[in-house]
Amino acid sequence: MKKDSAGTVQTRDAFRSKFGFIVACVGSAVGMGNIWMFPYRTGQYGGAAFLIPYFIFVAILGFSGVVGEMAFGRAMGTGPLGAFGKVMEMRGWKGGRLIGMIPVLGSLAIGIGYSVVVGWFLRFLWGSLSGSMFHAADVSAYFGEIAGDFGSVGWHMAGLAVTFLIMALGVSKGIEKMNKIMMPLFFVFFLFLMVRVLTLGNAGEGYRYLFVPKWEYLAQPKTWVFALGQAFFSLSLAGSGTLVYGSYLSKDVDVVGSARNVAFFDTCAAILAGLVVIPAVFAFGLDVSAGPPLMFITLPEVFRQMPFGKVFAVVFFVAVLFAAVTSLMNLFETPIEALQAQFGLSRKMAVVITAFAAAAVGVFIESADMVSVWMDVVSIYIIPLGALLAAVMFFWVAPRGFAREQVQMGRAGKLGKWFEPATKYLFVGLTFVVYILGIFYGGIG
C-alpha cells in the first residue's frame, strides 16, 4: 500500500513501470485505424503528400491532447466521472460527474461495437488455422455468413471472455502484463509480414501508391481534414481511456516524454501496416480502396492466392487480434474504473457488470450494417465530444496554472511558453473542429 501527499492510504491498482504505462497506451492507440484505415487513406489522399499533414497533426495532438489526458487523470487519481467532478468542485460548481458520464458511456459504447469486430478476427483466425477460409468458394460469402444478424455469437462472446478475463486480473497483473506481451509481438509479426510482402511480384506498385507524393493533394482541404481525423482518432483522444490510464500513473513520470513515445510508436505501427497491406493488395491486383472490407474480404483473398498463405494469414490475424484486444481493454477500463471509484464496487464485480452490458447489447448489433451504424454514431457524436469536454475541464475550468503544474510534475526540463497556446487554444480548437467536421462529413476518423 502507498500513501499520498496527504497521508491517505492508497490501495488503488497502478502501473508498475513507466514502460508498462507507455506500452499500454500504445496498445490502446494501435488498432484498426492503423491497420486498414491509414494505408488506404494515405494512398487515397496523395500518398506521401498525405503524410505531411498527418505528421503535423500527430505532433500537435500528441504534445497537447495526449499529454493533457495523461496529466488530467494522474492529477485527479480517477477517471472522467471523478475527474470532471473534482475540477468543477474547484470552482464551487456542481454537475461535473454528470458531464463525465459522456466520455464513460462513449468508451463503453465504442467498446461494445469493437468487440463485435474482435469476434470476427477470432473467426478468421480459426478459419486460417482450420483451412475453412481457404476452402470457401467465395470470401465475400464467407464473411457475409459471419457478419449477419447473430452470425458470430460464439466468437463474439469468446473475444469478450478473453478480454475480461485479462481485465479481472487488474491493471498491473492483467492490462500491463498482457500489453507487454501483445504489443511487442504485434510489431514482430508485422515486421515478418513486411519482409514477406517485399518478395511479392508487383508489390512495387503498392509502395509507389503509398510513398510517391502527389503534391496537388496538399491544396485540397479534404486531405487536411482526413489527416486531422486520422491523427486524432489514432491517438485515442476521447477524454476516457488515456485519462483513466493516466490515473494509474505515478507522479514521477514525465508525461510529455510518455506522450511522445506513444505518438511515435503509434505512427510506426501505421507505417508498418501500410508497408504490409497496400503492397500485398497491389501484388494481386485487388481493390486497395475497399475500406472496411479490405480487412475481411480483400486481404483474405490475398492470403488465398499467396504461396504459404495459410501461415501468413495466421500470423496476420494473431497480430491484429493482439492490437484489437489491447484497444478493447482500454475502452472497457473506463466504465470499470467508474464502477470501482464512484460506486465502490470490487474489481471483479465491476468487470462482471461491464461484461454483461457489453454482451447484452453487442449481440444485437452483430451484423456488419448494424455495427457500422453504431460505430459511426458513437465516433462522430460522442467520442470527440468526450475529448472536447476533458480538454475544456483541464485547460479552462481548472484554476489558472493547474494544467501546467500537473504536466510539469516528473519532468526535468521546464515547460516552455508554448504550453498554454498549444493546449488551451490550439488543441481545444482542433478538437472542436474535429467534432464539427465529423458531423459534416459523416465521420473523418
N, C-alpha and C positions, 0 to 999 in steps of 0.2 A: 504494500500500500504506500501511497505517496501523500505528501501534504502540500497544499498550495501556499501562496504567499500569506494568506490569512490564517494558516494553521489548520485548515479544514482537511480532514482525512478524505482522500480521493480513492475510490475503488473503480473508477471508470477505466475500461479497457483502452489500450492505446497502441500505436505502432512502436515496435521495439527499436527501430533504427531509421535513420534518415533514408537509407537505401530502400527499406521496406515501404516507406511512405511514398517515395518517388515512383517506385515500380508499380505500386497500387494505383497511383494517379495516372501513370502511363497506361496501365491496364484499363482504367475507366475511359480513357480518351481513345485508345486504339480499338476500333470497331468496324462496323460495316461501311461507315462513311469513308474510311481509309481504303478499304479493300475493293469496293465496287464503285463508289461514287467518285472518289478522287481521280482514278485513272481515266474514266470516260469523260469526266467533266474537264480534265486538263486538255485532252485532245479536242473536245467539243469547242473550247473557247481559246484556241490559239496555241496549243502545245506549250513549248517553253515560255511563251509570252504570258500565259496564264499564271505561271509560277511567280512572276514578279509581284503582282498584286497579292497573291496568296501568301508569299513570304512576308510581305509588308504587314498584312493583317495579322498573321500569326505572331509576329514580333510585338505589334501594338497590343493585341489582346492578351498575349502571354504575360507581358510586363505590366499589365494593368488589371485585367479581369481575373486571370488565374491567380495572380498574386493577391488580389483583393479577397477572393473567395476563401483561399487558404488562410489568410490572416484573420478574416472575419470569424471563421469557425474556431480558430485557435484562441482568439481573444475572448470569445464568449463560452468556450468549452462545451458547446452544444450545437445541434443542427439548426435549420432555419426557423423552426417553431419557437424554440427558446431564444435564439439569437435575435430575431426580429423583436420579440417581446422585451428583451433586455435593453436594446437600443432605444426603443420607444419610451421605456421607463426612465432612461437617462434624461429625456426631455420632459418627463412628467406626463407623458401621453399613454393612452391605453389602446388596445386593439392590435398590438404587434403580433401576438400569437395567431390571431385570426388571419392576418395578412400572410403570415408564414405558412399557412395551410396550402397556399397556392403552389409554391415550389415542391412541397411534400407530396401533394396529390399529383402534380405533374410528373415527378420522378416515379411514383408508383404506377401511373398510367402508362408512361413510356416503357417501363419495365414489363408491364403486362403484355404489351404488344411485342416487345423484343423477345419475350420468352417463347412466343409462337415461332419466331424465326429460328431460335435455338433448337426447337423441336425439329424443324426442317433440316438443320445441319446434322443433327443426330441421325435422322432418317437417311440422309445422303451418305453419311459416313458408313452406316450399316450397309447401304446399297453398294458402296465401293468395296467393302470387305467381303460381302457375300457374293458380289458379282451381279446382283439383280439390276443395278443401274446400267450395267454394260449389256445385259441381255434384253433389256426393254426395247420394244420395237421403235418407240419414239420417246425422246427425252421430255418433250413438251407434255405428252400424255402422262408420263411417269410423274412429273411434277404436279400436273393437274389433279391426279388422284390424291396426292399428299396435301395439296393446298386448297382442298374443297371444304365444305362445311363438315366439321368433326372429322376431318381427314387424317389428323395425326395426333389424336388424343393421347395415345400411349407414349409417343416420342416427346410430345409437349410436356406431359407430366414427368417423364424421366429427366428432361432438362431442368425443370423446376426442382425436382428432388435432388439432383446433383448440386445445384446452386445453393439451395437452402441447407443441405447437409454441411456444406463448407461454412456457410454463414453462421450456423448454430455453434460452431467451434469458437466464434468470437473474432475480434479484429486481428489480434496478433497471431493466434494459433490457426485461424481459418483464412481470412482475407489476405493478410500479409504473407503468410507461408505459401499459399497457393499461387499468388501473383508472382512470387519469387521463382516459382517453378514454371508457370504457364507462359509468362511474358518472354523470358529468355528463349524458351523452346519455340515460341511463335517466330521470333527473329531467325533462329537457326533453321527452322523448317522453310521459311520463305527464302532465305539465302540459298538453301539447297534447291528449291524450285527455280530460283532465278538462274542458277548455273545450268540447270536442265533446259530452260527456255532458250538460253543463249545458243544452244546447238540446233534449234529447230530451223528448218528452211523457211525463208520469207519473214522471219522474226524481225529482220531489219526494218521492214515497213512499219512495224509497231513502234520501234524506237524512234523512227522519224516522226510518226504521229504524235508521240509524247514530247520529243525534245527539239524538233526543228521549229523555231519560233515563227509564228505568223503575226508579225508586229501590228498589222492593221487591226487586230482584235483589241489592242490596248485602247483604241479610240472608241470602242463600243462600250457603253455604260453597263450592259449586262455582264461583260467579263468581270468588271469590278464588283458588281452586285453578287455574283455567284462565287467569286473568290472570297468575299467577305463572309458569305453564308457558309462556305466550306470550312474556313478557318474557325469561325465561331462555334459551329456545332462539333467540329472535330476535337476542339479543346474541352468539350463537355461543360461549357458555361451554361448553367441553369439555376444557379442560386441554391443548389441542393447537394449533389454528391461530393463535389470538391470541397464545399463548405463543411460537410459532415466529416470527410477525411481530415480536413484541417483541424477539426475539433479534437481529434485523437493525436495531434502533433505536439511534441514537446516545445517549450519556449526557446530553446537554444538553437533551433534550426533556422537557417536563412531561407525564408520563403521565396525571396527573389531568385536565389540560385536554384531552388527546387522547381519553381515555375519555368525557369529557363530550360532545365533538363527535361521537364515534361513536354514542353513545346518542341524541343529538339528531337526527342525520340518519337514523338507522335508524328512529326513531319518525316522522319526517317522511315517509319512504318508505311506512310502513304506513298513515298517514293518507291520503296521496295515492292509494295503491292502493284504499283504501276509497272515496274520492270518485270513482273511476273504475268499479270493479267493481260495487258494490252498486246505485247508481242506474241503471246500464246494464241490469242484470238485471231490476230492478223495472220499468223502462220498457217491457220486452217481456213482462212477466207471467210470468217464468220462476222456477224454484226457486232461491232465494238460499241455502238451507241444504244445497246439494248436496254440500258437502265437496270432496274432490279432483276429482270430475267437473266441478266448477264451471269449472275451467281448460280442460278438454279437450272438454267437451260443451256446457255451458251458455253460456259466453262465445262459442265459435264460432257457436252458434245465434244469439246476439245480433248478431254481425257479419253473418251471412247475411241478417238481417232489416233491418239498418240501411242507410240510403242511403249510398252510397260506402263500404260496409262493407269492401270489399277493401283499401282504403287504410288504414283504421283497424286492420284485422286485421294487416297487415304491420307497422305501427308498434308495435302491442301485442306481437307475438311477437318482434320485434327487441329491444324493451325488456326483456322477461322473459328472453330469451336472454342479454343482457348481464348481468342480475342472476344468472342461473344459472351462467354461466361464471366470473364473478368469485368466486362462492362455491365453485365446484368447484376453482379454483386454490388457494384457501386450504386446502381439505380435503386435496388431494394434496400440498401443500407439506410437511406434517408427515412422511409417510413418506419423501419425497425428502430432506428435511433430515437425517433419521435415517440414511439410507444414506450421505449425504455425510459427516456429522460423526462418526458412530460406526463406520463401516466403511471410511472413506477412499476412497469411490468418487467419480469425477468427476461433475459436474452432469449431463452428458448421459447417462452410464451409469445414474445414479440415476433419471432421468426415464424411460429406456427400460424399466428393471425395473418401476417403478411402473405405467407404461402397459400393459405386458404383463400384470401381475397384474389390473389393472382390466378389461382386455378379456377375459381368460380366464375370470374369474369372472362378470363382468357379463353376458356373452352368455347365460348360463344362467338369469338372473333377469329377462328382458325382459318377461315377461307382467305385467300390472297386478297380479294377485293375488300373484305371487311377489315382486315388488319391494316391494309394500306390506308383506308379512310381514317381509321382510328389513329394511326401514327401521324398522318398529316395534320389532323385536328390538334393533337397534343403538341406536336413540334412547331406548328405555326402559331397557335394561340396561347399556349401555357408555358412551354419551356423558355422562350425568350422573355416572357413577362416575369417569370421567376428570377431570371438573371438580372433583369432591369430593377426589380424590387430590391434584390440583395445589394446591388450596386448603390442604389439611392439610400438604402439604410446605412450602409457602411461609410460611404463617401460624403453624404449630405446630412442625414439625420443625426448620426453620431456627432458628439461635440467636436469642435474645430481642433485639428491636430491629432485626434484619436487614431485615425487610419494610419497616418504617418508613423505614430508611435508604435503601433502594433506591427506594421510591416518592418520597421527598423529593428524590432526585437530579434536577437540572434544573429544580426548582420554586423560584420566587422566594419565595413565601409559605410559612410553616411549617405543616406538617400539624397539625391540631387534635387534641384528646383523643378526638375521635370515631373516629379511625382504627382502633385496636385493637378496640373493641367492634363496629364495623361490619364488620370483616373476620374476626377470629378467631372471633367468636361468631355474629353475625347472618348473614353470608354463608355460612360453613361450615354453620350450622344450616339455612338456607334450601335450600342445595344438597342436604343430606341429606333434607330434606322433599320436594324435587322428585324425588329418586330413589325414595323410598318411595311417594309419591302416584302417580308414573308407573306403578309396578308395580301398585298398587291399582286405578287407573282404566284400565289398559291404554294409557297414553300421555296426556300432558297438553300436549304441545308439537308 
